[in-house]
Amino acid sequence: MSLPSLRSLLAVFKPAHPPGLPHDGRGGRFVVVIDCVLNQNVRDQGAANCPAMNFEILRLCHEKGIGIMQMPCPEIAALGFKRQRPPGISIRQALDTPAGRLACAELAASVVGRVVELSEQGFTPLAVLGGNLRSPGCAVHPETSSLGAESGIFMLALQAELRRHGLDLPFRGLRDASPDGLAEDLRWFGRLSVVADA
């Protein structure tokens, strides 16, 4: 095969490039990911499931040419790194207070501001990747088509803020507390990225 023909063939498989931007290596798509997926060190004591990060989602994003936008941890934003709260009060209960909800809403506004800015520059957000089923701030339940009352306090605030800006992204947890659940979630993300390629 001649060099020009090879270049033509490779161009077919290159991800769409954002319009109006100089042509470079960017794939033009990104996923919004909770902090602890990329840095398990921010998890509450006893909640980490990996030494450092969830490498499988990084591998998938790398293979598919999908960028990652990392969100700050809402528990740390609202309660500090040690999740300080009165004795007998769970992290979820502490987040589900006027002060906790305000911290989550402010963080959601900041995150969505970045998503909107990237979208306005021609980049495509694919999904929000949340956390395990019991995460106080970031739980996403895969069996529901949308977030519900048991979803994380921050995820609910984030979805409301996205919708306020006309963005209705799919939400999915990365259930790294369950090998089977995580495998299912990674398969979902793999299918989503293929649909986005089409």
N, C-alpha and C positions, 0 to 999 in steps of 0.2 A: 504494500500500500504506500502511495506517495505521501510526502510530508503534508501537503495541503489537504489531502483526503483525510489523513489522520486528525488534523486540526479540526476539520469540519465534523468528524465523528465525535471528538471530545467535546465540542461546543454543545452538542445535543444533550449531553449528560451533566453539563455545568448548571448548578442551581440558578434560578432567575436572579438577575442583578437589580438592585433598587434603581428606579428611574431617576435621572438627574444627578447621580453620583458618578465620580470618576470610576472607570473600570479597574478593579483590583481583585483581590482574592475573596472579598466578602460574599457570603451566601445569601444575605438579605433576610434571614429568619432568626428568631430567637425564642427561647422559652424562659419563663419567669420562675425561679426556683427558690425555695426557702433556704435560709442560711445554713442550717445544720446538714443538709444534703451534701454540701461542699466543704463543711467544716464541722465535724462531729464534736469538736472541743466546746462548742457553744451549747450543747445539750445539757439538760439538767442532770445532776449526779445520778448515775445508774441507768440513764436512758440511751446511752450511745450503743450502737450496734456494729460499728466499724471502727478501726483504729484512727482513721483520718477523714475519709469521705466515702460517698457512694460512687465507686469508680465506674460501675456499670452504666450509669446515666451519662457520665462524662464520655465514656467510650462511644455510646450511641450517638451523642451529639456531635462528637468529633467525626464519626463515620458519615453522618448525614449532613455535615456542614452547617450545623445549627448552633448559634451563639447562646450563651447562658447569661441571664441577668440575675444576679444574686440579691435576694432581699434580706434586710436585717432581721434578726430574731425579734418577734413581737413580745415574747416573755421578758427578754432582757431590756427591751425598750420601755416596758411598763413597770417592771419590778426590779431591774438591775440583774447583774450576772448571777447573784446568789438567790434570785427569785424571792426576795424578802417579803414576808407577809405575816399577818398575825397567826399565832398558834391555832391549829385546827382548821385553818382556811386553805383549801386546795388552790393550786395555780389557776385552774379554771374559774373558781369562785372569785379569786382576786382580779382576774381579767374581766369578769362579768360584773363590774361595778362601774359607776360613772367615770372614775379616774382611769380604770383599765380600758374601758371602751373608748374613751377619748384618746388614750395613747395609741390604741389600735387604729382608730380613725385617722389620726395624724400620720401614722406610719403608712397607712393605705394611700392617703393622698399623696405622700411623697413618692411612693412606688409607682402609682398610676401616672403621676406627672412624668416620670421617666419613660414609662411605656408609651404614653401619648406623644412625647417628644420624639422617640425613636420611630413611632408609626408615621408621624408627620414628615420624617426624613426618608420615608419609603421602605422602612424595615417592617417585617411582618411578625407580630407575636403569635405563637402557635398555641400556647397553653400555660396554665399556672400549675406547677407541681408542688403540692403540699406534703403533709406528713402522715404519720401513723394514725390509726383509728382513735387512739386515746390521747392524741396531742391536744393540750388545752387551747392553744392558739391556732394550730395549723392542720387539724384533722380534716381529711376529706374522705368520704365514704363512697367507694366505687359502685355500690349497688343502687345509688340514687342518681337520677339524671341531673340533679342540681343540688346545691348545698342545702342542708336542712338544719333543724334546731340543734342536732348533736355535732354539727361541724364546728371547727375551730372558730373562736371569737374573731381572730384576725382574718381568717379566710372569709367570713361573712362580711366583715367591713370592707375587705378588698374587692369582693364581688360587687357589692353595692356601689363602690367608688368607680369601678370599671364600667358598670352599666350607666352610671351618671354621665360618663363620657362617651356613651354609645358603643362600648366594647363588651362583647359577650363571649369571653374566652372559655374553653373547656377547662375544668378543674379536675385534677387527679392526684391522689396521694401516692407517695412512694413508700410502701409499707415494708420498710427494711426490718421491722420487728418480726416479720413472717417471711421466710424464704419463698414459700408458695405465692403469697400475696405480692411480694416484690417482683417475682418472675412474671406474674399476670400484669402488673403495672408496666413493666418494661416492654412486654409484648404490645400493650395498648399504645405506648408511646411510639414504638416502632411502626405500628400501623398508621398512627396519626401522621408521622413524618413522611410516610409513603404517599398518603392522600394529599399532603401539602405539596409534594413534589409534582403531583399530576396536574 
